[in-house]
Structures are given as C-alpha cells and as structure tokens.
Amino acid sequence: MSVDVRPATDDDVDAVVDLFRQYLRFYDQEVPDAEARAYLTARRDAGDCVLLIAVLRPEGTEPDASAAEEVVGFTQSYPTWSSVSLSRSWVLNDLFVAPEARGTGAARALVRETCRRAKEAGAIRVSLATAWDNVAAQGLYESEGFVRDQHFHHYAYVTGA
C-alpha cells in the first residue's frame, strides 16, 4: 500500500467525520455526526483551517483513483500569526490515524505534508501540543524535527462558552 496526502474534498467528508469522531473519543468527547460534520465543513469552507487526509491505495494504482483509495487519517491545522516573530505560524491542532492503519506511515506523511504546506505559505513554524502520556506521538514529532518547548509554560483559560 502507498500513502498519499491531499486536501479533503466534499467526497471525503463522511470518512473524515468518522475519523474526527474517533479522534474526539480519544480525548473523551462524544459528538454527534451532524455536529462533527458541521464543524469540519464550516472550518474548511471558511478557510479557517487546512484539512488534509491520508489515503492508502494499492501499489501500482494511480493517485486519485478514488475507487481504490481508503481514507485512514487526517490533520487539521490552523494558520495564525506570531506577534513576537512578526510572522505567520501554523498550529497543527488535530492529527489522527485509524488504529488499523497505524504503522503504514500515514501519520508521518500527514506531519510532513502539513509542515511542507506551512513553509510554502510563509509560516516560520508549526506548533502542536500532545498529551503527556502520548509517547508514540511524541516520538513521531521529535523524529520529524519538532522540539519540546523548554522556555514557556502554556496555559488555557476555559470561558465556559
């Protein structure tokens, strides 16, 4: 099998919604299909995010041979700005690969394509956060050149909205 990464299209929405809901369950969030679909499509259609998918296809088939493709993962990144560096920055907010597709290189391909697109868009960095106990993800990120922040503590204020 080969892994290809490309932007999610309307034809991919059902598969991405399923993966997004699995991702949210990993973080103990249960969201109905309709809400997940509305969120993903609204962010993508408004240009708020870059929604990429990883597809597996049999060796020897052409990319975009949609009948042979299987959507196995996604990333959702948010382009933003960094005041300190006076530059664009991206936040790789969501990364998920279906459990049965782990080990195929899909996560690595998604990370690399996200970073490539961020650089192409003029971003000086891609930042992310992951759970303290998500050692597999930490290993992937570090092997791709991400460095754990040693200078800043990151905080969040929950507004309850």
BELJOWO-V494513 format. One record per residue. NEAR is the number of other ideal C-beta (glycine too) atoms within 10 Angstrom. D_LAST is the distance of its C-alpha to the last C-alpha in Angstrom with 1 decimal. Layout:
near:NEAR d_last:D_LAST
near:NEAR d_last:D_LAST
//
This chain:
near:14 d_last:43.9
near:15 d_last:42.5
near:20 d_last:38.9
near:15 d_last:37.8
near:21 d_last:34.4
near:14 d_last:33.3
near:12 d_last:30.4
near:21 d_last:28.9
near:12 d_last:30.3
near:9 d_last:29.5
near:10 d_last:32.1
near:20 d_last:30.2
near:18 d_last:26.9
near:12 d_last:27.9
near:19 d_last:28.9
near:25 d_last:25.9
near:21 d_last:23.5
near:14 d_last:25.6
near:24 d_last:25.5
near:22 d_last:21.7
near:19 d_last:21.2
near:13 d_last:23.7
near:20 d_last:22.0
near:17 d_last:18.7
near:12 d_last:20.8
near:12 d_last:22.3
near:8 d_last:19.0
near:6 d_last:18.7
near:10 d_last:16.2
near:7 d_last:17.6
near:15 d_last:16.6
near:9 d_last:18.9
near:12 d_last:21.2
near:9 d_last:20.0
near:12 d_last:16.4
near:20 d_last:17.8
near:17 d_last:20.4
near:13 d_last:18.1
near:16 d_last:16.0
near:22 d_last:19.2
near:16 d_last:21.2
near:11 d_last:18.7
near:16 d_last:18.4
near:19 d_last:22.1
near:11 d_last:23.2
near:8 d_last:21.3
near:8 d_last:22.9
near:12 d_last:19.7
near:22 d_last:21.2
near:21 d_last:24.6
near:22 d_last:24.8
near:22 d_last:28.1
near:23 d_last:29.8
near:28 d_last:32.8
near:25 d_last:35.5
near:19 d_last:38.5
near:19 d_last:41.7
near:11 d_last:45.2
near:6 d_last:47.5
near:7 d_last:49.7
near:13 d_last:47.4
near:7 d_last:46.1
near:12 d_last:42.5
near:11 d_last:40.6
near:11 d_last:42.9
near:12 d_last:39.9
near:6 d_last:41.9
near:14 d_last:42.5
near:21 d_last:39.1
near:14 d_last:36.6
near:22 d_last:33.0
near:24 d_last:32.3
near:26 d_last:29.5
near:26 d_last:26.9
near:26 d_last:25.1
near:24 d_last:22.1
near:25 d_last:22.3
near:14 d_last:20.4
near:17 d_last:22.9
near:11 d_last:21.8
near:11 d_last:23.8
near:13 d_last:25.1
near:7 d_last:25.9
near:7 d_last:28.3
near:10 d_last:30.4
near:8 d_last:29.9
near:12 d_last:29.6
near:15 d_last:27.6
near:19 d_last:25.9
near:23 d_last:24.4
near:18 d_last:21.8
near:22 d_last:23.0
near:14 d_last:19.7
near:19 d_last:21.1
near:23 d_last:24.6
near:23 d_last:26.0
near:24 d_last:29.5
near:20 d_last:30.6
near:10 d_last:32.4
near:9 d_last:35.7
near:20 d_last:35.6
near:13 d_last:35.1
near:9 d_last:38.2
near:18 d_last:38.9
near:16 d_last:37.7
near:26 d_last:34.7
near:24 d_last:32.1
near:16 d_last:34.5
near:20 d_last:35.1
near:25 d_last:31.4
near:24 d_last:30.9
near:14 d_last:34.1
near:20 d_last:33.3
near:22 d_last:29.8
near:19 d_last:31.5
near:12 d_last:34.3
near:19 d_last:32.1
near:22 d_last:30.1
near:13 d_last:33.5
near:8 d_last:34.8
near:12 d_last:31.8
near:10 d_last:32.7
near:21 d_last:30.0
near:13 d_last:31.5
near:15 d_last:29.4
near:21 d_last:27.2
near:17 d_last:24.9
near:17 d_last:23.3
near:11 d_last:22.1
near:16 d_last:23.3
near:10 d_last:23.4
near:6 d_last:26.1
near:8 d_last:28.0
near:13 d_last:28.0
near:10 d_last:31.5
near:11 d_last:32.5
near:16 d_last:29.8
near:15 d_last:30.6
near:10 d_last:34.3
near:17 d_last:33.6
near:20 d_last:31.6
near:11 d_last:34.2
near:10 d_last:37.1
near:14 d_last:35.6
near:10 d_last:35.6
near:19 d_last:32.1
near:7 d_last:32.4
near:8 d_last:30.3
near:10 d_last:28.9
near:5 d_last:31.1
near:4 d_last:30.1
near:6 d_last:26.3
near:5 d_last:23.9
near:7 d_last:20.5
near:5 d_last:17.4
near:6 d_last:13.7
near:5 d_last:11.2
near:5 d_last:8.1
near:5 d_last:5.4
near:4 d_last:3.8
near:3 d_last:0.0
//
